[in-house]
């Protein structure tokens, strides 16, 4: 397969989505599954509810009234004998309905005189039937679903202690450049590293985990060594800088030296034009441009579909929104414009420069603009930033 060289943004995303396989699964306890991707369909192990239970605090009665109150049924302590006609027992919400129960009278409307009970009642009133929510074997959650707290609660209710989830993609960061300062106020022509601190946050939000971070000077042998080390320990290697063809850009040469296959080499998009995607065996190598906003655009453009494919997730479907103002894009290029959705309309964010982060920090996502001129009121696609 030859590399896509300066291809369209959509074609580049398609290659990123289709070029990598799902990782192996692992079994985890439910309490550790928040945000993890389900590896297999999950079917209920039991009926829900498992037993017929009371929907309210009240009285379970048998036959027609009036009834004689003969005891009480607490949640978790089922009555061992059947009710007889004319009998009633106090019952708690969630308690198992005794055999021969006609219905449940809520305590607040029940008329009690000593041990005598009267009240209006319909058959089956305030009873949650067994298997009303699901039957054992019913499909509860499909594979590829990212588990949220409610889903985890459902799995617990359906009898699960643990489930199979896809292993989180391990990401190795290789940050290139002689000009990077790692702490303090930049001086002597250096620039403060703004990508090392933020990339882990984006990656965790997308379902990956960072296993290593290397800062490498712009020397070919150093870049080659860093890539070899990273590929040996990670499912995805992400580099920053060095993706262009300048005199100090060594990523292409380093990829050639480790026999990596380039899949995407620059994309017709602004910002983020010199982004790059390659593979070394099963490891994805994503080259982000050095400018901060360009790097984030590249991560969302190519990194997001790669991570989704490694997790066995469905690829993200972009929604369509209306733009509140006129938008422009370079001829034959896609432009990703930062901004926010306000009352369902896209509003352009401030500070749009590829080297700027201030606008990105105040934005929720990108409008995907493919025409040289898109008028106010027209529709554009929307790529939201992971939260």
Secondary structure, 3 states (H helix, E strand, C coil): CCCEEEECHHHHHHHHHHCCCCCCEEEEEHHHCCCCEECCCEECCCCECCCCEECCCEEEECCCCCEEEEEEEECCECCCCCCCCCEEEEECCCCECCCCCCEEEECCCCEEECCEEECCCCCCCCEECCCCCECCCCEEECCCCECCHHHHHHHHHCCCCEEEEECCCEEEEEEECCCEECCCCCCCCCEECCCHHHHHHHHHHCCCEEEEEEEECCCHHHHHHHHHHHHHHCCEEEEECCCCCCCCCCHHHHHHHCCCEEEEEEECEECCCCCEEEEECCEEEEEECCCHHHHHHHHHHHHHHHHHHHCCCCCCCCEEEEECCCEECCCCCEEEEEEEEECCEEEECCCCCCCCCHHHHCCCEEEEECCCEECCCCEEEEEECCC
